[in-house]
Amino acid sequence: MFRVFIVDDEPFIVEGLYDIIDWAEMGLEIVGHAGNGQKALEALQETTVDILLTDISMPVMNGLDLIRGARIHHPDLKVIVLSGFDEFSYLKEGMMLGIENYLLKPINIKEFKATLHNTVEKLNSTKETRLVQAYSKQILKDNTLQRWLTHQIAPTEFYERADLLGFNLDSPYMVVSVLRTESNAAEVFETLSQRVEAHDGLTSFYDMDGDIVLLAVMNDADRGRKTLKDLLRQFQVDLHDRLLRITVGSVEQLPEQTGESYASAKKAQEYFWVYPELYLIDVSDLAFHEGHPKVDFSMIDWSCYAKLIVGKDLEQLKLQIQSDFKRIQALPGITPQHFQDIAFEMVIHFKMELKAIRHTEEQDVYNQAFQQIRSSVTLDELEKAILEVAEMTVGLLISDVRSPIVQQVLKYIHESYADELSLKMLGAHYHIHPVYLGQLFHKEINESFTEYINRYRIEKAKELLKTTHLKVHVIAKDVGYWEVGYFYKQFKKYVGISPTDYRGLL
């Protein structure tokens, strides 16, 4: 709703304006009125207004002076003049002040509605332009900082962009924090962004996984880290109704070592599986969680594990696990708690390696592995749990080898998702019985044909809502929904809110 303020020294004119237009239908609401320019100007100093409807000839302060004064407080204010005087001098000066229209009394309702409609269109265009500009800047910021923290951008290019984005690097240290939420991430991000605006050394962005990343630059490492954690804890308290998992990475020197802080904060997110009772994890505290010193994980050759997982060499992977368990068991001072920590670390590495390859999370199966490790009471039980995790990880990679027919169907869906699609049509196209095709698709994709298409179409709709100004009903057709009501139903099913509300959050 855009906000309208009316100024006229004739009460019956003001009352008439309230009644002759269905303001809500036009996306407008009247937020106040005044009988002269002076009272109006005083009210406008404390009221947010988008459109001013004003008479020209009024006592105390005329309409032209009001427009000049109002523009000081509302530079983008749209003004429509209502006047009983058809004088060229008034019209000329009004045009110089940038009014939308100069309407003579008695008001022509049709012309008045057309003027309001055009003004609303201008306001919408201005609002969308600002949103696009803000969105474009955020995309640039996300891309620049993601590339910087993952060592994919040249220093010269980064410093140029950092200066453009107003990112402050005039400090010796930086620490990265990662925030992950299962609820409305866009709302959490907006709230956090507003909160950090008051701090020169803080900036936030989205990374490629959709996590919220907070960068904090500081002059004093210990004091700065404490201040950051205090701010994050307070932010968590303020969002008590949302599940928010926060990790704080290592303090690193600017600008060379910042990627290490980001990597440590990302990896620390996996430890919420190990310590589900926590809501904020600082990597510097992990080594002494619950009062026990942690084993040095550098004794394990993680690059060897990664190669065996990528190569799907299950037999050799199991031999490597068994060899490491025997070797570590023989080390002096190793306790059962150390072995449990090693087992947790192995699962985290398996989970992260699989995610890097498949770009999907397998939370349920790994959660079961964590529970199994937590309940293990002997080294044999721990070793057995890790061997099962290794078998499951490699098995998931092997299962990714899909049949040629399913690969063709997926390719067809991705290229023609806006067209009418059905198992019957695709079965006829690929000369396979539709019932068998449906069963094969569900077996290999772990989702029904209909569910997959709906989910894929909704993801495409989300992209269009983010990157275009197309109307919702147009987007619905562009992604394959010819019935808008059904599109709304599916969108809310997979996203949780309506397409209109989703666009409003961007």
ROZAKE-423350 format. One line per 2 residues: number of its first residue (from 1); their letters; for each residue x, z, y of C-alpha. Coordinates in pm, whole numbers, plus 50000, padded with zeros to 5 digits. Layout:
NUM	a	X,Z,Y | ...
end
This chain:
1	mf	50000,50000,50000 | 50124,49909,50348
3	rv	50036,50153,50627 | 49833,50058,50935
5	fi	49799,50240,51270 | 49522,50149,51520
7	vd	49542,50195,51899 | 49246,50127,52131
9	de	49085,50321,52414 | 48734,50220,52303
11	pf	48620,50448,52016 | 48358,50203,51887
13	iv	48635,49940,51842 | 48840,50184,51633
15	eg	48536,50279,51424 | 48450,49914,51377
17	ly	48797,49830,51253 | 48768,50098,50987
19	di	48449,49936,50856 | 48477,49558,50892
21	id	48768,49519,50645 | 48812,49632,50285
23	wa	49160,49761,50360 | 49240,49876,50006
25	em	49155,49534,49865 | 49416,49381,50096
27	gl	49677,49636,49992 | 49649,49830,50319
29	ei	49556,50180,50429 | 49486,50315,50777
31	vg	49708,50618,50836 | 49597,50706,51189
33	ha	49464,50598,51528 | 49503,50684,51897
35	gn	49317,50622,52223 | 49617,50528,52439
37	gq	49975,50408,52409 | 50138,50743,52487
39	ka	49953,50932,52212 | 50020,50647,51972
41	le	50393,50648,52045 | 50410,51024,51987
43	al	50231,50984,51654 | 50450,50690,51548
45	qe	50763,50902,51593 | 50647,51116,51300
47	tt	50454,50859,51092 | 50574,50579,50867
49	vd	50389,50263,50970 | 50416,49900,50863
51	il	50149,49735,51082 | 50039,49829,51435
53	lt	49701,49707,51565 | 49693,49765,51938
55	di	49497,49679,52250 | 49691,49560,52555
57	sm	49506,49719,52846 | 49491,50098,52800
59	pv	49534,50404,53024 | 49856,50610,53040
61	mn	50064,50348,52853 | 49967,49987,52790
63	gl	50011,49802,52462 | 50323,49610,52561
65	dl	50512,49927,52653 | 50389,50084,52330
67	ir	50531,49795,52127 | 50871,49830,52296
69	ga	50878,50206,52232 | 50750,50180,51875
71	ri	51019,49928,51782 | 51285,50190,51861
73	hh	51156,50402,51571 | 51030,50114,51351
75	pd	51246,49803,51408 | 51066,49603,51137
77	lk	50716,49697,51256 | 50461,49415,51239
79	vi	50228,49406,51544 | 49886,49245,51588
81	vl	49744,49250,51943 | 49371,49287,52004
83	sg	49279,49211,52366 | 48982,49146,52584
85	fd	49199,48955,52830 | 49281,48591,52772
87	ef	49580,48594,53006 | 49887,48379,52947
89	sy	50127,48644,53085 | 50012,48896,52822
91	lk	50035,48636,52546 | 50380,48518,52660
93	eg	50526,48869,52676 | 50364,48960,52344
95	mm	50521,48657,52179 | 50862,48757,52321
97	lg	50813,49096,52155 | 50756,48924,51820
99	ie	50387,48990,51753 | 50208,48838,51454
101	ny	49901,48723,51648 | 49712,48771,51974
103	ll	49342,48807,51890 | 49068,48810,52152
105	kp	48772,49047,52142 | 48514,49022,52003
107	in	48726,48976,51692 | 48676,48672,51471
109	ik	48665,48839,51127 | 48790,48530,50944
111	ef	49090,48492,51174 | 49157,48866,51162
113	ka	49162,48866,50780 | 49389,48561,50774
115	tl	49631,48733,51014 | 49636,49047,50801
117	hn	49689,48841,50487 | 49984,48655,50641
119	tv	50133,48981,50767 | 50106,49139,50422
121	ek	50277,48832,50273 | 50564,48873,50521
123	ln	50596,49242,50437 | 50597,49168,50065
125	st	50861,48901,50113 | 51080,49139,50314
127	ke	51038,49412,50053 | 51124,49177,49767
129	tr	51427,49043,49954 | 51557,49397,50002
131	lv	51495,49479,49637 | 51674,49163,49526
133	qa	51967,49240,49756 | 51987,49597,49628
135	ys	51954,49478,49266 | 52221,49211,49315
137	kq	52460,49465,49467 | 52396,49704,49176
139	il	52464,49424,48925 | 52793,49346,49103
141	kd	52879,49717,49102 | 52792,49758,48733
143	nt	52997,49454,48636 | 53299,49542,48851
145	lq	53326,49906,48741 | 53261,49824,48374
147	rw	53542,49566,48378 | 53772,49806,48560
149	lt	53720,50092,48316 | 53774,49860,48018
151	hq	54085,49692,48166 | 53922,49349,48208
153	ia	53980,49291,48580 | 54295,49220,48779
155	pt	54393,49498,49026 | 54377,49265,49328
157	ef	54024,49150,49244 | 53910,49504,49173
159	ye	54040,49646,49502 | 53870,49364,49694
161	ra	53538,49435,49525 | 53579,49812,49550
163	dl	53622,49776,49925 | 53312,49554,49943
165	lg	53111,49808,49742 | 53238,50101,49951
167	fn	53398,50267,49649 | 53645,50534,49764
169	ld	53983,50536,49588 | 54174,50751,49837
171	sp	54238,51035,49591 | 54497,51092,49318
173	ym	54258,51185,49033 | 53935,51066,48876
175	vv	53708,51187,48598 | 53427,50992,48432
177	sv	53101,51141,48314 | 52852,50965,48084
179	lr	52481,51053,48090 | 52250,50941,47811
181	te	51875,50993,47798 | 51601,50893,47557
183	sn	51335,50895,47830 | 51307,50697,48153
185	aa	51669,50602,48222 | 51578,50405,48536
187	ev	51414,50709,48693 | 51706,50934,48596
189	fe	51950,50681,48743 | 51755,50655,49069
191	tl	51741,51034,49103 | 52112,51069,49030
193	sq	52203,50790,49275 | 52010,50963,49552
195	rv	52177,51293,49464 | 52534,51155,49479
197	ea	52482,50974,49811 | 52572,51297,49988
199	hd	52913,51305,49815 | 53185,51064,49927
201	gl	53381,51092,49604 | 53096,51007,49365
203	ts	52943,50679,49254 | 52716,50583,48964
205	fy	52647,50268,48763 | 52511,50139,48430
207	dm	52756,50037,48159 | 52701,49761,47901
209	dg	52539,50006,47656 | 52280,50114,47912
211	di	52441,50454,47963 | 52458,50602,48313
213	vl	52818,50647,48425 | 52923,50879,48708
215	la	53269,50838,48860 | 53420,51129,49054
217	vm	53742,51098,49253 | 53917,51419,49357
219	nd	54228,51564,49519 | 54248,51879,49307
221	ad	54195,51814,48934 | 54082,52163,48827
223	rg	53865,52237,49127 | 53717,51889,49131
225	rk	53629,51902,48762 | 53455,52238,48806
227	tl	53258,52110,49106 | 53150,51804,48909
229	kd	53036,52011,48611 | 52840,52245,48840
231	ll	52665,51945,48996 | 52586,51797,48653
233	rq	52450,52127,48521 | 52223,52162,48825
235	fq	52109,51802,48779 | 52030,51881,48416
237	vd	51828,52187,48521 | 51632,51978,48772
239	lh	51544,51731,48494 | 51445,52003,48248
241	dr	51153,51800,48111 | 51384,51517,47998
243	ll	51639,51518,47717 | 51969,51447,47891
245	ri	52306,51451,47711 | 52607,51467,47944
247	tv	52975,51429,47860 | 53271,51479,48092
249	gs	53586,51282,48017 | 53948,51370,48076
251	ve	54095,51395,48426 | 54322,51095,48481
253	ql	54540,50960,48759 | 54413,50682,48983
255	pe	54417,50394,48940 | 54610,50325,48618
257	qt	54462,50575,48369 | 54092,50571,48460
259	ge	53995,50376,48149 | 54111,50666,47932
261	sy	53868,50902,48105 | 53579,50660,48045
263	as	53674,50608,47680 | 53695,50983,47617
265	ak	53357,51046,47783 | 53194,50770,47575
267	ka	53342,50898,47251 | 53238,51254,47336
269	qe	52874,51140,47330 | 52911,51109,46953
271	yf	52987,51481,46927 | 52626,51565,47006
273	wv	52570,51479,46639 | 52823,51747,46551
275	yp	52702,52003,46806 | 52329,51929,46858
277	el	52278,52265,47029 | 52485,52149,47330
279	yl	52361,51946,47626 | 52689,51909,47814
281	id	53022,51844,47643 | 53355,51849,47825
283	vs	53628,51681,47619 | 53872,51950,47730
285	dl	53652,52208,47555 | 53617,52022,47225
287	af	53951,52139,47091 | 53839,52501,47113
289	he	53467,52476,47042 | 53327,52790,46884
291	gh	53665,52961,46909 | 53870,52764,46656
293	pk	54164,52533,46734 | 54112,52175,46624
295	vd	54337,51975,46395 | 54557,51700,46538
297	fs	54371,51378,46451 | 54672,51161,46525
299	mi	54786,51232,46168 | 54525,50976,46054
301	dw	54589,50604,46101 | 54255,50507,46255
303	sc	54364,50144,46308 | 54404,50113,45930
305	ya	54049,50240,45880 | 53919,49991,46137
307	kl	54088,49696,45962 | 53946,49798,45623
309	iv	53596,49835,45767 | 53608,49498,45943
311	gk	53744,49340,45623 | 53464,49506,45418
313	dl	53734,49628,45174 | 53543,49922,45029
315	eq	53778,49985,44735 | 54087,50015,44956
317	lk	53894,50219,45215 | 53800,50476,44952
319	lq	54160,50495,44832 | 54276,50552,45190
321	iq	54024,50836,45237 | 54128,51005,44912
323	sd	54497,50968,45001 | 54446,51120,45347
325	fk	54249,51414,45206 | 54527,51495,44960
327	ri	54798,51459,45223 | 54619,51678,45481
329	qa	54531,51939,45220 | 54901,51986,45151
331	lp	54983,52058,45517 | 55057,52423,45607
333	gi	54793,52612,45804 | 54504,52375,45726
335	tp	54174,52563,45701 | 53829,52462,45567
337	qh	53713,52443,45930 | 53989,52190,46002
339	fq	53871,51977,45712 | 53513,51984,45837
341	di	53634,51873,46181 | 53829,51589,46016
343	af	53517,51484,45825 | 53311,51480,46147
345	em	53582,51276,46319 | 53582,51022,46034
347	vi	53206,50976,46056 | 53229,50929,46432
349	hf	53493,50660,46386 | 53285,50484,46119
351	km	52977,50497,46340 | 53159,50365,46648
353	el	53331,50089,46450 | 52999,49970,46304
355	ka	52837,49975,46648 | 53123,49769,46793
357	ir	53073,49506,46521 | 52693,49494,46497
359	ht	52602,49607,46853 | 52326,49825,46706
361	ee	52290,50197,46635 | 52229,50336,46283
363	qd	52136,50683,46397 | 51927,50797,46102
365	vy	52181,50723,45827 | 52470,50878,46018
367	nq	52263,51179,46116 | 52207,51237,45744
369	af	52584,51219,45691 | 52646,51479,45962
371	qq	52393,51712,45801 | 52558,51665,45463
373	ir	52901,51751,45606 | 52763,52053,45789
375	ss	52616,52192,45466 | 52925,52123,45251
377	vt	53107,52435,45129 | 53398,52282,44931
379	ld	53660,52015,44997 | 53523,51809,44709
381	el	53180,51804,44872 | 53333,51697,45204
383	ek	53533,51419,45040 | 53226,51300,44851
385	ai	53025,51289,45175 | 53292,51080,45350
387	le	53318,50839,45056 | 52940,50790,45072
389	va	52959,50723,45447 | 53232,50465,45388
391	em	53022,50294,45118 | 52717,50294,45343
393	tv	52912,50152,45641 | 53063,49866,45446
395	gl	52728,49807,45274 | 52556,49763,45610
397	li	52816,49503,45710 | 52781,49317,45381
399	sd	52400,49312,45417 | 52441,49127,45747
401	vr	52513,48809,45552 | 52165,48657,45577
403	sp	52017,48372,45381 | 52033,48027,45547
405	iv	51655,48005,45575 | 51627,48335,45766
407	qq	51911,48229,45997 | 51724,47904,46070
409	vl	51400,48093,46139 | 51579,48331,46378
411	ky	51738,48035,46558 | 51395,47869,46587
413	ih	51238,48189,46729 | 51517,48236,46984
415	es	51482,47876,47105 | 51101,47846,47092
417	ya	50969,48199,47146 | 50735,48072,47422
419	de	50556,47842,47174 | 50292,47933,46922
421	ls	50472,48075,46618 | 50341,48177,46277
423	lk	50465,48214,45922 | 50229,47936,45818
425	ml	50375,47694,46073 | 50737,47788,45999
427	ga	50671,47782,45624 | 50543,47426,45651
429	hy	50836,47334,45876 | 51099,47464,45631
431	hi	50903,47380,45312 | 50869,47739,45191
433	hp	50558,47942,45108 | 50462,48154,45414
435	vy	50404,48471,45207 | 50750,48445,45050
437	lg	50904,48366,45389 | 50741,48678,45534
439	ql	50875,48895,45251 | 51226,48747,45280
441	fh	51225,48792,45659 | 51117,49157,45633
443	ke	51375,49230,45362 | 51669,49088,45558
445	in	51569,49183,45914 | 51408,49517,45822
447	es	51115,49429,46048 | 50803,49222,45999
449	ft	50786,48868,46138 | 50520,48969,46393
451	ey	50706,49281,46505 | 51028,49087,46554
453	in	50862,48814,46763 | 50677,49065,46980
455	ry	50990,49270,47039 | 51194,48958,47121
457	ri	50928,48824,47360 | 50900,49159,47538
459	ek	51279,49168,47586 | 51261,48822,47743
461	ak	50974,48940,47964 | 51183,49236,48080
463	el	51462,48997,48180 | 51219,48785,48383
465	lk	51071,49093,48551 | 51424,49198,48649
467	tt	51556,48862,48765 | 51258,48669,48906
469	hl	50960,48718,49137 | 50717,48543,48902
471	kv	50369,48694,48871 | 50305,48899,48558
473	hv	50051,48651,48418 | 50304,48368,48460
475	ia	50574,48566,48281 | 50328,48643,47999
477	kd	50277,48269,47938 | 50647,48193,47977
479	vg	50732,48424,47687 | 50450,48312,47459
481	yw	50145,48527,47545 | 49844,48327,47657
483	ev	49618,48631,47675 | 49741,48860,47954
485	gy	49559,49165,47818 | 49740,49135,47486
487	fy	50071,49095,47669 | 50007,49421,47859
489	kq	49923,49596,47532 | 50241,49477,47358
491	fk	50460,49549,47660 | 50335,49907,47682
493	ky	50382,49947,47306 | 50750,49852,47313
495	vg	50850,49968,47663 | 50618,50264,47718
497	is	50484,50149,48057 | 50301,49846,48195
499	pt	50488,49535,48321 | 50381,49617,48679
501	dy	50514,49973,48656 | 50835,49847,48493
503	rg	50900,49607,48781 | 50825,49885,49029
505	ll	51109,50091,48879 | 51372,49821,48925
end
